[in-house]
Amino acid sequence: MKRIYYLIIFVIFIQNSSCNRIKKNDLIGEWRTFTFNDKISYSDIKFSKKKIQLLDNFSRIESGKYYLKSDELNISLNNYNLKSKLIFFNNDSIEVFNKTYYKVENSKHFELDEYRLIGIDSNEKLSVNNNSYNFHLYSEKGITKIRFNEKIISLNDVKIAIFGGHHNLKPTVELFVGENIKSEDLTNFYIELEELGIKKITLIVKKENPTEYKVIKDSTGNKENILNTNKELIIKLK
């Protein structure tokens, strides 16, 4: 009888373990958090069968492969790997990266273009600045695009995006620089800022881990700007 009893207990344990094991089908879809510990973190996650997409608080998407090992999520991205404990509460909430994410429907966040940064190393890191204006300059199928937050704009729209009718501001501009951007593209953006009276700009050029961007601080003036002094950037822009 004892043997049968222990056998029943073992079967129940195995069944419960398999029921609690997270499967990829449980995760497929989009998830969003409303908890932000810092500005450089992931606000949205999208799972499919074969890949994962992560959207950070600068509206920039990174994608890669993932696999599940028990209650652990392992992600392989372009420049680095991520690992996090994953808890599946039910069909509409999970815990990952020490935050709770909720299932969302009909989201358009992942319709944004995904692009890679130009990839220049730097000793300087991006400091969180809530008063900064974030732009993305990248190439999509050979076409240069400027994005402000989640909206594609033209050079003529940069003034409206920054000032919005106010002329007494001294804004801080941060520019995410994508691969395949030409020197002319960056120069034209600099000229636009200089005409608006903005002398300083921070170029965001590389991401090495989930909470750290590498940057180059520059000025828009023709005499001292980085386009004339940073050899690695000049090579990348050709």
Summary of the structure (lengths in Angstrom):
residues: 238
radius of gyration: 22.6
end to end distance: 79.4
largest distance: 90.0
contacts: 635
relative contact order: 0.13
helix: 24%
strand: 40%
